[in-house]
Amino acid sequence: MIKAIEYFLEIIRGALVTSRHFIVNMWFHILNLFGIKTKRKGAVTIQYPEEKKELAYRHRSLHRLLKRDNGRPRCVVCQLCATACPSECIYIEAAEDPDDDEFQKYPATFIIDLSRCCFCGFCVEACPEDALRMDTQKIEIAEYNRRDLIYDLTKLTQ
């Protein structure tokens, strides 16, 4: 009997919290309707696929690798991005570049596993060549298969 009373009180408490949010948001919407300015706005629902909320200027989104003029990635395989990554989701293999005198190495494989990435941006900050960026403004990166979340050199340079 005591458990039933506790459950009933929790249901009442949940209904009160929901009612408070509804009344507060409705109050702010009514004030806004009459042109009264307040510091806080009422809750707004965004119809997501049709409307998209503007992302912040410094938002960290999907990774990309920048290219040089000759089409090769800017990366010089210094491994600083992989070292700085706390989730260890970056894997790089180096290859010798016989054609280029200035840069001796280029990435033969550059893989970022987005299923492990925490989007902290440490890899971008660690890169001395400014080869890696997270400014694509793409946030729709959901996939049906985990293997599709592994971004290799071709996906990163698109």
C-alpha positions in Angstrom: 0.0 0.0 0.0 2.9 2.4 0.8 4.6 1.7 -2.5 1.3 2.6 -4.4 1.2 5.9 -2.5 4.8 6.6 -3.4 4.2 5.8 -7.1 1.1 8.0 -7.1 3.1 10.9 -5.5 5.8 10.5 -8.2 3.2 10.7 -10.9 1.8 13.9 -9.4 5.3 15.3 -9.1 6.0 14.6 -12.8 2.7 16.2 -13.8 3.5 19.3 -11.8 6.9 19.6 -13.4 5.4 19.3 -16.9 2.6 21.8 -16.0 5.2 24.3 -14.7 7.2 24.1 -18.0 4.0 24.5 -20.0 2.8 27.5 -18.0 6.1 29.3 -18.0 6.7 28.8 -21.7 3.1 29.9 -22.5 3.6 33.0 -20.3 6.6 34.0 -22.2 4.9 33.4 -25.5 1.9 35.6 -24.5 4.2 38.4 -23.4 6.0 38.2 -26.7 2.6 38.2 -28.5 1.8 41.6 -26.9 5.2 43.0 -27.7 6.6 42.9 -24.2 10.3 42.2 -24.3 11.8 39.7 -21.8 15.3 38.4 -21.2 14.1 34.9 -21.9 12.1 33.5 -24.7 9.6 30.7 -24.6 10.6 27.3 -25.9 10.6 27.1 -29.7 10.1 24.0 -31.7 12.1 23.7 -34.9 10.8 21.5 -37.7 14.1 19.9 -38.2 14.4 18.4 -41.7 12.8 21.5 -43.3 14.2 24.1 -40.9 17.8 23.9 -39.6 19.1 25.8 -36.6 22.1 27.9 -37.4 25.3 26.4 -36.0 27.7 28.4 -33.9 30.8 29.9 -35.7 33.2 27.7 -33.7 31.1 24.5 -34.0 33.3 21.4 -34.5 31.7 19.1 -37.1 32.9 16.5 -39.6 36.6 16.3 -40.3 38.3 17.2 -43.6 41.8 17.1 -44.9 43.1 20.1 -46.9 45.0 19.6 -50.2 48.1 21.2 -51.6 48.2 22.8 -55.1 49.5 19.5 -56.6 46.4 17.6 -55.2 48.2 15.7 -52.4 47.0 16.1 -48.8 48.7 18.8 -46.8 49.5 16.3 -44.1 53.3 15.6 -43.6 52.6 12.6 -41.3 54.0 14.1 -38.2 51.6 12.0 -36.1 50.8 14.9 -33.8 47.0 14.6 -34.4 47.0 10.9 -33.6 49.1 11.6 -30.5 46.8 14.4 -29.3 43.6 12.4 -29.9 42.2 11.2 -26.5 40.0 8.6 -28.0 42.7 7.2 -30.3 40.5 7.2 -33.3 43.2 8.4 -35.9 45.4 6.0 -37.7 48.1 7.2 -40.1 50.7 5.3 -42.2 53.5 7.2 -43.9 54.9 6.7 -47.4 58.0 8.2 -49.0 57.4 10.8 -51.7 60.1 10.5 -54.4 58.7 13.4 -56.5 58.5 16.1 -53.9 61.8 17.6 -52.6 60.2 19.8 -50.0 58.0 17.2 -48.3 59.6 13.8 -47.9 56.5 12.0 -46.6 52.8 11.9 -47.4 50.0 9.8 -45.8 49.5 6.5 -47.5 46.6 5.8 -45.2 44.8 8.3 -43.0 41.8 6.9 -41.2 39.5 8.5 -38.7 37.0 6.3 -36.9 34.0 8.6 -36.2 32.3 6.0 -34.1 35.1 6.5 -31.5 35.7 10.3 -32.1 34.5 12.6 -29.3 34.8 15.7 -31.5 37.1 17.5 -29.1 39.2 19.3 -31.8 42.5 18.4 -30.2 43.7 16.9 -33.5 43.0 20.2 -35.3 44.8 22.2 -32.8 47.8 19.9 -32.8 48.3 19.9 -36.6 51.3 22.2 -37.4 50.5 22.2 -41.2 46.8 23.2 -40.8 46.0 20.1 -42.8 43.1 18.8 -40.7 40.0 20.9 -40.0 36.5 20.4 -38.5 34.6 23.2 -40.2 32.4 21.3 -42.7 29.2 22.3 -40.8 27.9 18.8 -41.5 26.2 17.3 -38.5 24.2 14.6 -40.2 26.7 11.8 -40.0 24.4 9.0 -38.8 24.9 5.7 -40.6 23.3 2.3 -40.5 26.6 0.4 -40.4 29.6 1.2 -38.2 32.0 0.5 -41.1 30.5 3.6 -42.9 31.7 5.8 -40.0 35.3 5.0 -40.8 36.6 7.9 -42.9 39.6 7.2 -45.1 41.7 9.4 -47.2 39.2 9.6 -50.1 36.3 10.6 -47.8 38.3 13.1 -45.9 39.6 15.0 -49.0 36.2 15.3 -50.7 
